[in-house]
Amino acid sequence: METELVFKALSDPNRMKILNNLCSKDCPCNVGEVACCCAVDLSVVSRHLSILKNAGIISAEKRGKEVFYHVNRKEVAALLRQTADNIEKTCCS
């Protein structure tokens, strides 16, 4: 997971809404379930999901004709924790 890609992916308000929506779910969601958090077309949500996936923030699993998305919680949390630690070390010592 590349830090720059993660922060670039998280810089968009709609992608943050999508991530928050996925984080609030206990199970993977399809595009339609994810889209309920944003006032944008499904095609736009799909593009946002693709960016989040390419950054390693979420993963996708195809089931039949549908794709279900879930957050890579441990990996994202570890990266954010490491980033916070680095900021604290360099700024607050």
N, C-alpha and C positions, 0 to 999 in steps of 0.2 A: 504494500500500500504506500503510494507516494504522497508525502505530506502536501506538496504543492497542488496535486490533482484533487486531493480531498478538500482543501480549503477553497479551491476554485469552484468545485462542485457545490459546496455549501454556501457560496456567496450569493446565490439566487434565492429570493424570498419564497418562490413557489417550490423550489427543491427542498427548502427547509420545512415548508408545510408538509410536503410529501414524506420527508424523513420523520417528522413528528407524528404524522398519521400512522406510518408503518411501525414506529416505536411503541405506539399505544395499543397495538394489536398483539395477541398471543400467537396468532397463526399467520402464515403467508397470505398475501392478498393479490387478487388479480388487478388489472389496470382499472377496471370499473370501480372496484372497491377503493383503490387508491385515489382515483379522480374526484371522489366526493369531497375532498378537502380543499380543492382548488376550483376557481371559476374559470377554467380553461378547457379547451377541447381535449378529447382523448388522445389525439395525435400529439399534442403538445406535452401531455402527461407522459406519453410513451418516450418522447425525446428526453424529458427530464429524468425518467427512470434509466434510460440508457447512459446518460452522463453519470448518474449516481453509481450505476453498475460498473462502468469503466474506471471509476475512481476507487472501486473496491468497497464502497460503503454499503451496498446491497448486493444480494445474489438473486439469481432468477432460476426457477425450476419449471420446466415445461411439463404440463399434465394434459395430455390429449392436445386439444387446439388452444388451450389457455396457458398463459405464463403467470406464475405466482412469484411474488417478490417478498423478501424478508431482509431485515437489517443484519449485517455482520457485526453484532453488538460488541463482542469481545475485542475484535480487531479495531473497531472505531474507538471504543473506550480506551484501549491501550495506547493508540496513537495520540488521542487528545490528552490523556494523562501524561504521556512522555513530553508532549509539547508544553503543557502547563509546567511540568518540572523544569524543562529547559528555560522557560521564560523566568521562572522564579529564581533559578540559579544565576542567570545572567543579569537580571534587573534588580534583584533584591538582596544581593550579598554585600 
